[in-house]
Amino acid sequence: MKKYIVGISGASGTIIGISLVREILKSSEVHLIITDEALSILKTETGINWIGCPEEQIISFYQTDRLFLHSHTDFYCPVASGSFKTDGMFVVPCSMKTLAAIANGYGSSLIERAADVTLKEGRRLLLSPREMPFSAIHLENMLKLSRLGVIIAPPVPAFYYGPKSLEDMLSFYCGKMLDAMGIDNELFKRWGGNRTNALRRV
Ligand SMILES: Cc1cc2nc3c(=O)[nH]c(=O)nc-3n(C[C@H](O)[C@H](O)[C@H](O)COP(=O)(O)O)c2cc1C
């Protein structure tokens, strides 16, 4: 079974990371790290309160035996080492602080360390930076990482598939991120070309 690390850092949209974990768990093992700031934002934005709650509560939320939770301050855990093999890592959402740390090899949280390890081992890394607007510093950090092969996949909405709800948008974001990492999914309606529209344009 494939094995992925998922980091949820303190940017708006932590619910996207929470939803993504559910989708990856359908086919793979997940090693999840959530920062303190992310837990606080999750509570503010969704009402889900996982601050200081026991690990079992989060695992029972997903009803799985494929999920492993790691404290963002635990550098002794397996994902802090390149000798622990994984198929890649997602950071969703990725704060500008975590982005800057990863772009500069500064591993002060377990997410940052695990991302650094993922990079040095040449494994797949996807970041979903969330800020609006981006400064030149943010963009330079993203460009630097993109040039190293990191997938930069911010949660940018699309409208061609006719989203009607937040659920539709979450499915689209998660589906696109899974696509980018080569994980099969049927989370959103794909563009198949619409003959009628094509004719209407002529
Ligand atoms: C409600 C709230 C929303 C935030 N949203 C963002 C955001 O969208 N992007 C961002 O880069 N930082 C955001 N921040 C600031 C980060 O949480 C802060 O920089 C923090 O140090 C990030 O730490 P972490 O990446 O280790 O979780 C937000 C903070 C709060 C309280």
The ligand as an ORCA input file, in Angstrom:
! r2SCAN-3c Opt
* xyz 0 1
  C      -7.415     32.952     11.292
  C      -6.037     32.963     10.707
  C      -5.890     32.779      9.352
  C      -4.613     32.768      8.769
  N      -4.511     32.575      7.425
  C      -3.300     32.549      6.861
  C      -3.193     32.291      5.453
  O      -4.173     32.092      4.739
  N      -1.944     32.207      4.928
  C      -0.818     32.388      5.694
  O       0.278     32.289      5.152
  N      -0.893     32.622      7.034
  C      -2.105     32.698      7.623
  N      -2.192     32.925      8.994
  C      -0.954     33.167      9.761
  C      -0.252     31.850     10.143
  O      -1.132     31.033     10.897
  C       1.042     32.133     10.926
  O       1.990     32.727     10.075
  C       1.637     30.884     11.570
  O       2.868     31.228     12.169
  C       1.836     29.738     10.609
  O       2.481     28.671     11.302
  P       2.568     27.196     10.701
  O       2.831     27.324      9.255
  O       3.683     26.540     11.436
  O       1.243     26.535     10.988
  C      -3.458     32.937      9.587
  C      -3.621     33.092     10.964
  C      -4.888     33.102     11.513
  C      -5.025     33.281     13.006
*
